[in-house]
Amino acid sequence: MCFILTIVLFVFAIENLLIENWVTGGVQFIIALGFLLLLISNMRRTHCERNGTCYTGCSVTNWISSLFKKDHNKTSKE
C-alpha cells in the first residue's frame, strides 16, 4: 500500500510541477517522500527481523512514533 501511494503521489507531483502548480506539486512531493521514507524503514525493519539482527530504526520515523506512544500500564476501570 505504501508503495502504491508513493508512486501515485510522485506522478501527481510531477504532473502539477510540469503545469507550474508549485504549491500543490510541492506538497504532493513532500508527502510522497514521507511515504518513501516509511517504505524504506519498513523494508529495513523486516529484513533485520528475518535475519535476527537488531534494528533501531530511522531517527525520523522513531521521532514521529515517539509522539504517539501508547501507555500500556493503564488500568481499565470496570
URDA-V160047 format. One record per residue. PHI is phi in whole degrees, -180 to 180 (NA if undefined). OMEGA is omega in radians with two decimals (999 if undefined). NEAR is the number of other ideal C-beta (glycine too) atoms within 12 Angstrom. Layout:
# URDA-V160047
PHI & OMEGA & NEAR
PHI & OMEGA & NEAR
This chain:
# URDA-V160047
NA & 3.13 & 11
-63 & 3.14 & 21
-65 & -3.13 & 17
-65 & 3.12 & 13
-63 & 3.12 & 21
-63 & -3.13 & 25
-63 & -3.11 & 17
-62 & -3.12 & 18
-69 & 3.05 & 28
-63 & 3.12 & 25
-64 & 3.11 & 18
-62 & -3.14 & 23
-64 & 3.13 & 30
-64 & 3.11 & 19
-61 & -3.13 & 17
-68 & 3.11 & 22
-70 & 3.11 & 20
-69 & 3.11 & 13
-94 & 3.06 & 12
63 & 2.99 & 11
-95 & -2.91 & 17
-67 & -3.06 & 14
-67 & -3.13 & 13
-63 & 3.12 & 20
-63 & 3.11 & 23
-65 & 3.12 & 19
-64 & 3.12 & 18
-65 & 3.11 & 26
-66 & 3.12 & 25
-65 & 3.11 & 17
-65 & 3.11 & 23
-63 & 3.09 & 29
-65 & 3.08 & 20
-64 & 3.09 & 24
-65 & 3.10 & 26
-65 & 3.09 & 25
-63 & 3.10 & 24
-64 & 3.13 & 26
-63 & 3.13 & 25
-65 & 3.12 & 21
-63 & 3.12 & 26
-65 & 3.13 & 22
-65 & 3.13 & 19
-66 & 3.13 & 21
-64 & 3.13 & 22
-63 & 3.12 & 15
-62 & -3.13 & 14
-69 & 3.12 & 16
-67 & 3.12 & 14
-70 & 3.13 & 11
-85 & -3.14 & 11
77 & 3.11 & 8
-100 & -3.12 & 12
-88 & 3.10 & 10
-132 & -3.13 & 19
-90 & 3.06 & 13
94 & 3.10 & 23
-78 & -3.08 & 21
-65 & -3.13 & 12
-70 & -3.14 & 17
-70 & 3.06 & 25
-66 & 3.13 & 18
-66 & 3.13 & 14
-67 & -3.12 & 16
-70 & 3.10 & 17
-69 & 3.10 & 12
-72 & -3.05 & 10
-118 & -3.13 & 10
-68 & 3.06 & 11
-94 & 3.06 & 9
-94 & -3.08 & 7
-84 & -3.10 & 7
-96 & 3.13 & 7
-71 & 3.07 & 7
-98 & -3.12 & 7
-84 & 3.10 & 6
-96 & -3.12 & 4
-119 & 999 & 3
